[in-house]
Amino acid sequence: MSGRDPQRIEEEAYLARVYEAITAQLARAVAKREDIRKDTIELQRGLWREVGVGMKDDGKNAVSAQYLSELRVNKAIYGNNDAVLTKLERMKSSAYFGRVDFARPGRPQRPTYIGISTLFDEKDMSTLVCDWRAPVGSLFYEDRTGAVSYKGPDGIIEGELTGKRQYKIEEDRLIYYFDSALTIDDEMLRQALAGSSDAHMRTIVNTIQQNQNRVIREPLRQRIVVEGSAGSGKTAVALHRAAWLLYRYREEGLSHENLLLLTPNQVFVEYIREVLPELGEQNVATATLTDCMRGLIPKQYRIETTWAALDFALSFSHRPRTRHEQRLRGILGGGGLAAYVRSYAEKLAGERTFFDLRFEGELIASADEMAALYAVRPAMPPRTRLNRVARMAAQRIGELYRKRLASMTETLKERGEEERDARRMARRALRRLFAPVADQLRMMTALRVEEAFRDMWSEGAFVWATGDPPRVEWDELCAMVLEQIQDRALSSEAAALYAYLRVLLSGAPKSGIRHLIIDEGQDYSAAEMRLLESLYPGTGMTILRDANQRIQTHLTEEGLPTGAEIIRLQRSYRSSRSLCDFTRHLLRDPDSVIPFEREGEKPRLIRVQEAERPARVAQDIAALRRMGPVAVIGRTAAQCRRIFESLEALVPGAVLLKPDEPRPSAQVTVLPSWLAKGLEFDTVMLWEAADFGRGEKSLFYTVCTRALHRLRLYTAQPGYAPPVPAALYEEDDAPGGGTG
């Protein structure tokens, strides 16, 4: 015993204390859950005995209300206790992962242990483990030993960081620990990355890097653009940012209902759904951009989804007409057209004409009076101001109507009519008499967005005055959108402009959203970003993007929010060094991506004829699937259906992935290139590497960077070679090769 490391003995003793506290609190929470369950059953039985079914007397209604109130309280207590149980069960598997030794002037130094949640000692209410999101947690992720400071609830706290320690813990066993004077140790990160991929994204709370921590702890109302290479952890960082925001601003009323995550598709939503619950928070609302637009566009219109547009463009990219249409769509999604829509909305707002509103010569509201009321608070949407004018005039019409109704009713009664009949006859007559007045008011205060949107593309002179785009292209653009309006089927770009015009004219619907997280931001057009800014004015934003993964090549402008700060994450953690070297040489500037030092095999180019390809791919899958999930990636959805049909009998359990369905927990997945974005797999197989042309390096880069450990490039094209130095990959022509 005397030969053991005293520090390890001390650490094991502390872990034993923490584990004992977790175990005891967990047992009490389990017992409490059972007590609540029994109490709830008794309440339900009492409700049945004393009230029964279908009873309506007041006494029983009062008893019923009392029982229902107690049941609601029990439900709330049960929910809170369940959350505590979940937290303790997570902490039981690994109580903490870090420690900081921080000394403030004039105070004794105390170690602070960092974990996924806070844990108190119920005996003396001291903090055993501190939540990683607490202000002091930033010292673990960012600072070197020495003089440091962090921002606490009461201001800046200064002191000295004398040590940092990292742990690997499995329940009550301390596997190892080590001291680090800098930031998170690469060895711990390397171990975390060496594992297999999963159907769901995992938390990175114990390996957050310094620059990632900066992104996570940006203020709620800040607008930031996280520009990061593939595998730099952008999405994971954004989800941890959501967890931090919910922790930091909870006392200011922030809840999961105030955050919105915009995702590309349902597959991605399923992939990330476990992260926030693992961090002790409820999942935030998710939506696609199409979802955001649906409530702003008439139901009779179909809206093209982004993935449908991508698949169409990739399927027919060889056609000159498709390429020309993509160019027009690029103009449609540009900032110039968004600025035009704003100008057009301002033009409509300023062109309101009012007339004196009279009834049988009596002035109800003058034109000048209505115009003056409309002009008050010009920053408000025109629809809101017109509604104010309409309410004022309608109120006066109502007052006049009631006076005339009383007068006419009396006249008819004097002529011998019964009061009820006289009133009915007066109403009927006055409705006819007042109808022209009501019609005139509706005409002056009407604002029909659909009509305005159609007119916008018909009034070419107004747009042509802007000088951009050229007149010929503008005529084609107008014809294209007018045809879409006629067919009640809007492209994603046209839908964004319609929705933007709707918000400018009618105002944004109330949402309660206080922070917006946008994934795959490089595929948002400038017009779509202006729409989001108008939909969520003053809202904080976190936009995740990688310009190298922009596969909507018709987008010629960056869709960036106004006044956003750009934070760059250059290091790629997803792939091994060999894979990262291959993929970064697909970029114009390979040095813009810093690979993480994790060894792995080089990508393999496998030449195989089309007729032999299903058997060869199936053979390779059989050897590789035991090492982790495998993705077979084709160019388009139609091609992937054919790939799946050719493999279905050869590869048991293979699944064809679709954009509107959750990602299945399958070991082998067939999916199109555009659906692979944001996902990761142990092994990635490109069915035909030559399908990704030299003019599509972004698409090629995107699909290749989905691989964690192994990349296989199959081709039947003679002479094909990836557009990277030959030393960065291996070529395999031998039958049965490439399965290592």
Solvent accessible surface area in square Angstrom, and as a share of the most:
residue,aa,sasa,rsa
1,M,169,0.75
2,S,123,0.79
3,G,79,0.76
4,R,94,0.34
5,D,70,0.36
6,P,103,0.65
7,Q,89,0.39
8,R,68,0.25
9,I,58,0.29
10,E,109,0.49
11,E,3,0.01
12,E,56,0.25
13,A,62,0.48
14,Y,44,0.17
15,L,3,0.01
16,A,58,0.45
17,R,101,0.37
18,V,0,0.00
19,Y,37,0.14
20,E,113,0.51
21,A,18,0.14
22,I,0,0.00
23,T,56,0.33
24,A,37,0.29
25,Q,25,0.11
26,L,22,0.11
27,A,62,0.48
28,R,125,0.46
29,A,7,0.05
30,V,65,0.37
31,A,55,0.43
32,K,100,0.42
33,R,82,0.30
34,E,63,0.28
35,D,86,0.45
36,I,16,0.08
37,R,114,0.42
38,K,108,0.46
39,D,68,0.35
40,T,34,0.20
41,I,56,0.29
42,E,88,0.39
43,L,20,0.10
44,Q,96,0.43
45,R,134,0.49
46,G,1,0.01
47,L,38,0.19
48,W,168,0.59
49,R,167,0.61
50,E,88,0.40
51,V,16,0.09
52,G,29,0.28
53,V,110,0.63
54,G,67,0.64
55,M,97,0.43
56,K,175,0.74
57,D,80,0.41
58,D,119,0.62
59,G,47,0.45
60,K,64,0.27
61,N,74,0.38
62,A,67,0.52
63,V,52,0.30
64,S,22,0.14
65,A,57,0.44
66,Q,104,0.46
67,Y,33,0.12
68,L,77,0.38
69,S,45,0.29
70,E,69,0.31
71,L,31,0.15
72,R,154,0.56
73,V,83,0.47
74,N,16,0.08
75,K,160,0.68
76,A,61,0.47
77,I,66,0.34
78,Y,82,0.31
79,G,40,0.38
80,N,105,0.54
81,N,10,0.05
82,D,55,0.28
83,A,63,0.49
84,V,67,0.38
85,L,4,0.02
86,T,61,0.35
87,K,52,0.22
88,L,1,0.00
89,E,97,0.43
90,R,45,0.16
91,M,0,0.00
92,K,58,0.25
93,S,62,0.40
94,S,46,0.30
95,A,1,0.00
96,Y,2,0.01
97,F,16,0.06
98,G,0,0.00
99,R,30,0.11
100,V,0,0.00
101,D,18,0.09
102,F,20,0.08
103,A,23,0.18
104,R,86,0.31
105,P,112,0.70
106,G,90,0.87
107,R,141,0.51
108,P,116,0.73
109,Q,85,0.38
110,R,155,0.57
111,P,59,0.37
112,T,35,0.21
113,Y,11,0.04
114,I,0,0.00
115,G,0,0.00
116,I,24,0.12
117,S,8,0.05
118,T,34,0.20
119,L,1,0.01
120,F,90,0.37
121,D,14,0.07
122,E,95,0.43
123,K,184,0.78
124,D,91,0.47
125,M,123,0.55
126,S,31,0.20
127,T,61,0.35
128,L,4,0.02
129,V,0,0.00
130,C,18,0.11
131,D,5,0.03
132,W,0,0.00
133,R,14,0.05
134,A,9,0.07
135,P,44,0.28
136,V,20,0.12
137,G,0,0.00
138,S,18,0.11
139,L,0,0.00
140,F,3,0.01
141,Y,0,0.00
142,E,50,0.22
143,D,38,0.20
144,R,160,0.58
145,T,55,0.32
146,G,26,0.25
147,A,101,0.78
148,V,18,0.10
149,S,53,0.34
150,Y,32,0.12
151,K,150,0.63
152,G,8,0.07
153,P,127,0.80
154,D,149,0.77
155,G,30,0.29
156,I,110,0.56
157,I,31,0.16
158,E,114,0.51
159,G,12,0.12
160,E,88,0.40
161,L,0,0.00
162,T,66,0.38
163,G,16,0.15
164,K,7,0.03
165,R,22,0.08
166,Q,2,0.01
167,Y,4,0.02
168,K,76,0.32
169,I,9,0.04
170,E,70,0.32
171,E,83,0.37
172,D,80,0.42
173,R,137,0.50
174,L,13,0.06
175,I,58,0.29
176,Y,57,0.22
177,Y,39,0.15
178,F,52,0.22
179,D,93,0.48
180,S,18,0.12
181,A,56,0.44
182,L,91,0.45
183,T,37,0.22
184,I,6,0.03
185,D,46,0.24
186,D,59,0.30
187,E,82,0.37
188,M,12,0.05
189,L,9,0.04
190,R,70,0.26
191,Q,85,0.38
192,A,49,0.38
193,L,36,0.18
194,A,59,0.46
195,G,30,0.29
196,S,49,0.32
197,S,8,0.05
198,D,70,0.36
199,A,13,0.10
200,H,35,0.16
201,M,26,0.11
202,R,106,0.39
203,T,32,0.18
204,I,39,0.20
205,V,9,0.05
206,N,52,0.27
207,T,7,0.04
208,I,0,0.00
209,Q,21,0.09
210,Q,91,0.41
211,N,57,0.29
212,Q,7,0.03
213,N,0,0.00
214,R,115,0.42
215,V,0,0.00
216,I,0,0.00
217,R,39,0.14
218,E,21,0.09
219,P,71,0.45
220,L,9,0.04
221,R,172,0.63
222,Q,58,0.26
223,R,43,0.16
224,I,0,0.00
225,V,1,0.00
226,V,0,0.00
227,E,26,0.11
228,G,4,0.04
229,S,8,0.05
230,A,5,0.04
231,G,8,0.08
232,S,0,0.00
233,G,24,0.23
234,K,25,0.11
235,T,19,0.11
236,A,8,0.06
237,V,0,0.00
238,A,1,0.01
239,L,4,0.02
240,H,0,0.00
241,R,0,0.00
242,A,0,0.00
243,A,0,0.00
244,W,20,0.07
245,L,0,0.00
246,L,3,0.02
247,Y,70,0.27
248,R,107,0.39
249,Y,22,0.08
250,R,116,0.42
251,E,179,0.80
252,E,100,0.45
253,G,54,0.52
254,L,3,0.02
255,S,42,0.27
256,H,48,0.22
257,E,120,0.54
258,N,26,0.13
259,L,0,0.00
260,L,14,0.07
261,L,5,0.02
262,L,0,0.00
263,T,3,0.01
264,P,43,0.27
265,N,14,0.07
266,Q,73,0.32
267,V,1,0.00
268,F,1,0.01
269,V,26,0.15
270,E,25,0.11
271,Y,4,0.02
272,I,7,0.04
273,R,99,0.36
274,E,49,0.22
275,V,0,0.00
276,L,3,0.01
277,P,48,0.30
278,E,62,0.28
279,L,0,0.00
280,G,42,0.41
281,E,17,0.08
282,Q,117,0.52
283,N,68,0.35
284,V,10,0.06
285,A,51,0.39
286,T,55,0.32
287,A,18,0.14
288,T,34,0.20
289,L,12,0.06
290,T,9,0.05
291,D,72,0.38
292,C,21,0.12
293,M,1,0.01
294,R,121,0.44
295,G,66,0.63
296,L,6,0.03
297,I,8,0.04
298,P,35,0.22
299,K,200,0.85
300,Q,102,0.45
301,Y,11,0.04
302,R,156,0.57
303,I,16,0.08
304,E,45,0.20
305,T,30,0.18
306,T,46,0.26
307,W,86,0.30
308,A,36,0.28
309,A,8,0.06
310,L,15,0.08
311,D,24,0.12
312,F,85,0.36
313,A,17,0.13
314,L,16,0.08
315,S,37,0.24
316,F,58,0.24
317,S,39,0.25
318,H,128,0.57
319,R,114,0.42
320,P,95,0.60
321,R,202,0.74
322,T,7,0.04
323,R,132,0.48
324,H,74,0.33
325,E,51,0.23
326,Q,29,0.13
327,R,127,0.46
328,L,10,0.05
329,R,11,0.04
330,G,4,0.04
331,I,34,0.17
332,L,0,0.00
333,G,1,0.01
334,G,6,0.05
335,G,20,0.20
336,G,45,0.44
337,L,7,0.03
338,A,2,0.02
339,A,59,0.46
340,Y,9,0.03
341,V,0,0.00
342,R,109,0.40
343,S,48,0.31
344,Y,1,0.01
345,A,6,0.05
346,E,108,0.48
347,K,57,0.24
348,L,31,0.15
349,A,14,0.11
350,G,68,0.65
351,E,96,0.43
352,R,59,0.22
353,T,85,0.49
354,F,19,0.08
355,F,102,0.42
356,D,62,0.32
357,L,0,0.00
358,R,114,0.42
359,F,5,0.02
360,E,116,0.52
361,G,58,0.56
362,E,82,0.37
363,L,85,0.42
364,I,12,0.06
365,A,1,0.01
366,S,28,0.18
367,A,23,0.18
368,D,117,0.60
369,E,63,0.28
370,M,0,0.00
371,A,44,0.34
372,A,62,0.48
373,L,46,0.23
374,Y,17,0.07
375,A,61,0.48
376,V,73,0.42
377,R,155,0.57
378,P,97,0.61
379,A,107,0.83
380,M,44,0.19
381,P,38,0.24
382,P,10,0.06
383,R,54,0.20
384,T,44,0.26
385,R,15,0.06
386,L,0,0.00
387,N,56,0.29
388,R,47,0.17
389,V,0,0.00
390,A,24,0.19
391,R,150,0.55
392,M,34,0.15
393,A,0,0.00
394,A,51,0.39
395,Q,119,0.53
396,R,87,0.32
397,I,23,0.12
398,G,19,0.18
399,E,76,0.34
400,L,16,0.08
401,Y,52,0.20
402,R,144,0.53
403,K,142,0.60
404,R,66,0.24
405,L,10,0.05
406,A,55,0.43
407,S,65,0.42
408,M,54,0.24
409,T,6,0.03
410,E,87,0.39
411,T,54,0.32
412,L,21,0.11
413,K,68,0.29
414,E,145,0.65
415,R,184,0.67
416,G,67,0.64
417,E,67,0.30
418,E,124,0.55
419,E,101,0.45
420,R,200,0.73
421,D,43,0.22
422,A,0,0.00
423,R,94,0.34
424,R,112,0.41
425,M,69,0.31
426,A,0,0.00
427,R,93,0.34
428,R,118,0.43
429,A,23,0.18
430,L,2,0.01
431,R,143,0.52
432,R,156,0.57
433,L,78,0.39
434,F,13,0.05
435,A,43,0.34
436,P,85,0.53
437,V,8,0.05
438,A,33,0.26
439,D,73,0.38
440,Q,52,0.23
441,L,14,0.07
442,R,143,0.52
443,M,118,0.53
444,M,5,0.02
445,T,9,0.05
446,A,22,0.17
447,L,21,0.10
448,R,151,0.55
449,V,17,0.10
450,E,42,0.19
451,E,84,0.38
452,A,9,0.07
453,F,2,0.01
454,R,86,0.31
455,D,51,0.27
456,M,0,0.00
457,W,3,0.01
458,S,70,0.45
459,E,66,0.29
460,G,17,0.16
461,A,84,0.65
462,F,61,0.25
463,V,3,0.02
464,W,100,0.35
465,A,86,0.67
466,T,77,0.45
467,G,53,0.51
468,D,99,0.51
469,P,5,0.03
470,P,78,0.49
471,R,105,0.38
472,V,112,0.64
473,E,23,0.10
474,W,2,0.01
475,D,72,0.37
476,E,65,0.29
477,L,0,0.00
478,C,12,0.07
479,A,60,0.47
480,M,30,0.13
481,V,0,0.00
482,L,58,0.29
483,E,110,0.49
484,Q,26,0.12
485,I,5,0.03
486,Q,143,0.63
487,D,80,0.41
488,R,81,0.30
489,A,28,0.22
490,L,2,0.01
491,S,8,0.05
492,S,7,0.05
493,E,5,0.02
494,A,0,0.00
495,A,0,0.00
496,A,0,0.00
497,L,0,0.00
498,Y,4,0.01
499,A,0,0.00
500,Y,5,0.02
501,L,0,0.00
502,R,80,0.29
503,V,8,0.04
504,L,27,0.13
505,L,0,0.00
506,S,34,0.22
507,G,18,0.18
508,A,38,0.30
509,P,76,0.48
510,K,209,0.89
511,S,61,0.40
512,G,48,0.46
513,I,26,0.13
514,R,82,0.30
515,H,0,0.00
516,L,0,0.00
517,I,1,0.00
518,I,0,0.00
519,D,5,0.02
520,E,21,0.09
521,G,1,0.01
522,Q,3,0.01
523,D,16,0.08
524,Y,19,0.07
525,S,2,0.01
526,A,4,0.03
527,A,1,0.01
528,E,11,0.05
529,M,0,0.00
530,R,63,0.23
531,L,0,0.00
532,L,0,0.00
533,E,25,0.11
534,S,19,0.12
535,L,13,0.07
536,Y,20,0.08
537,P,95,0.60
538,G,43,0.41
539,T,9,0.05
540,G,0,0.00
541,M,0,0.00
542,T,0,0.00
543,I,0,0.00
544,L,1,0.01
545,R,7,0.02
546,D,3,0.02
547,A,45,0.35
548,N,49,0.25
549,Q,9,0.04
550,R,41,0.15
551,I,11,0.06
552,Q,13,0.06
553,T,99,0.58
554,H,17,0.08
555,L,12,0.06
556,T,111,0.64
557,E,78,0.35
558,E,87,0.39
559,G,1,0.01
560,L,44,0.22
561,P,6,0.04
562,T,98,0.57
563,G,77,0.74
564,A,27,0.21
565,E,59,0.26
566,I,78,0.39
567,I,7,0.04
568,R,145,0.53
569,L,4,0.02
570,Q,78,0.35
571,R,81,0.30
572,S,5,0.03
573,Y,22,0.08
574,R,36,0.13
575,S,8,0.05
576,S,1,0.00
577,R,69,0.25
578,S,24,0.15
579,L,2,0.01
580,C,4,0.02
581,D,23,0.12
582,F,0,0.00
583,T,6,0.03
584,R,32,0.12
585,H,59,0.26
586,L,3,0.02
587,L,19,0.10
588,R,249,0.91
589,D,76,0.40
590,P,34,0.22
591,D,113,0.59
592,S,39,0.25
593,V,6,0.03
594,I,76,0.38
595,P,13,0.08
596,F,2,0.01
597,E,88,0.40
598,R,13,0.05
599,E,144,0.64
600,G,33,0.32
601,E,52,0.24
602,K,82,0.35
603,P,0,0.00
604,R,46,0.17
605,L,0,0.00
606,I,0,0.00
607,R,70,0.25
608,V,13,0.08
609,Q,111,0.49
610,E,115,0.52
611,A,101,0.78
612,E,102,0.46
613,R,8,0.03
614,P,26,0.17
615,A,64,0.50
616,R,18,0.07
617,V,0,0.00
618,A,13,0.10
619,Q,86,0.38
620,D,0,0.00
621,I,1,0.00
622,A,69,0.53
623,A,23,0.18
624,L,0,0.00
625,R,61,0.22
626,R,178,0.65
627,M,69,0.31
628,G,5,0.05
629,P,13,0.08
630,V,0,0.00
631,A,0,0.00
632,V,0,0.00
633,I,0,0.00
634,G,1,0.01
635,R,29,0.10
636,T,12,0.07
637,A,26,0.20
638,A,37,0.29
639,Q,29,0.13
640,C,0,0.00
641,R,124,0.45
642,R,147,0.54
643,I,3,0.02
644,F,35,0.15
645,E,123,0.55
646,S,43,0.28
647,L,0,0.00
648,E,98,0.44
649,A,98,0.76
650,L,89,0.44
651,V,4,0.02
652,P,97,0.61
653,G,56,0.54
654,A,13,0.10
655,V,45,0.26
656,L,34,0.17
657,L,6,0.03
658,K,93,0.39
659,P,16,0.10
660,D,99,0.51
661,E,76,0.34
662,P,72,0.45
663,R,12,0.04
664,P,43,0.27
665,S,99,0.64
666,A,21,0.16
667,Q,76,0.34
668,V,0,0.00
669,T,2,0.01
670,V,0,0.00
671,L,0,0.00
672,P,4,0.02
673,S,0,0.00
674,W,8,0.03
675,L,2,0.01
676,A,0,0.00
677,K,11,0.05
678,G,13,0.12
679,L,1,0.01
680,E,35,0.15
681,F,1,0.00
682,D,1,0.01
683,T,0,0.00
684,V,0,0.00
685,M,0,0.00
686,L,0,0.00
687,W,26,0.09
688,E,14,0.06
689,A,0,0.00
690,A,31,0.24
691,D,48,0.25
692,F,10,0.04
693,G,32,0.31
694,R,169,0.62
695,G,77,0.74
696,E,35,0.16
697,K,82,0.35
698,S,33,0.22
699,L,5,0.03
700,F,3,0.01
701,Y,4,0.02
702,T,0,0.00
703,V,0,0.00
704,C,2,0.01
705,T,7,0.04
706,R,3,0.01
707,A,0,0.00
708,L,7,0.03
709,H,27,0.12
710,R,25,0.09
711,L,0,0.00
712,R,0,0.00
713,L,0,0.00
714,Y,0,0.00
715,T,0,0.00
716,A,18,0.14
717,Q,83,0.37
718,P,126,0.79
719,G,72,0.69
720,Y,34,0.13
721,A,36,0.28
722,P,5,0.03
723,P,29,0.18
724,V,16,0.09
725,P,69,0.44
726,A,75,0.58
727,A,75,0.58
728,L,33,0.17
729,Y,24,0.09
730,E,83,0.37
731,E,90,0.40
732,D,20,0.11
733,D,88,0.46
734,A,58,0.45
735,P,130,0.82
736,G,26,0.25
737,G,20,0.19
738,G,5,0.05
739,T,34,0.19
740,G,52,0.50
